[in-house]
């Protein structure tokens, strides 16, 4: 049974949402999810000689460890989100729109038909290698505070970059390695709640530019087509009618305007949002932006696993709506 799609938006996120063992229950139990994960892993093994499936499910990594090796996380996030979205579609949950943030914009465009899985994944693999070799070291920090605290700080504007405004009380900063200790000391002194993301590069900031050779050109070889679904972007905070390589490249470099993007999508709502990120983080952020809205938000991924159960729950709720 296919669910009426006119109200459904799939949410795709980027670096910081990944964790070891993400999707393990789905991989063991859901044939569609397993197919795309194995298909993606085979592509990446040909490019890098490494298997993200091995690192996710077979190596002795604990969920609590940081999964922050860009060579693996860059393609693994894309493949996971594509595989989960494809599993929903196979279960009859068909969206009419997608919303991407950062790397998630690539998976959003692929599900929308603007680019093909088999074309874009090798480009991401090559891009990851180039970024890992030549990108400036640093990190990203998520803060649970009013974004005005960034502007008002005597330290943050000088030692970091505002990488994205995610909600009324959530934002992200990018920090080069040489200033990470200063920034964390300042946040602790100000008693600001924060979390260091499992990312070794200061994305969404000038600190990653100029890009290392190979990182900028990887996506330019990917063919693009008009999307079959509405594509909303956290980079532009609006709909992107003809996604292309420059747009997806800048989606990892320019600040994320996730809050503005959600508010733009809401002008066409109400919606049923479905978060397909590994840890379900976008669901909480969307909820924080929906004061007074009739929209609903559902998530499948979780740091506690049990995504197969989560998928069944979400499909049942959408069928009952």
Secondary structure, 3 states (H helix, E strand, C coil): CCECCCCEEEEECCCCCCCCCCCHHHHHHCHHHHHHHHHHHHHHHHHHCCCHHHHHHHCCCCCCCCCCCHHHHHHHHHHHHHHHHHHHHHCCECCCEEEECCCHHHHHHHHCCCCCHHHHHHHHHHHHHHHHHHCCEEEEEEECCCCHHHHHCCCHHHHCEEEEEEECCEEEEEEEHHHHHHHHHHHHHCCCCEEECCCCECCCCHHHCCCCCCCCCHHHHCCCCCCCCEEEECCCCEECCCCCHHHHHHHCCCCECHHHHHHHHHCCCCCEEEECCCCCHHHHHHHHCCCCCCCEEEECCCCCCCHHHHHHHHHHHHHHC
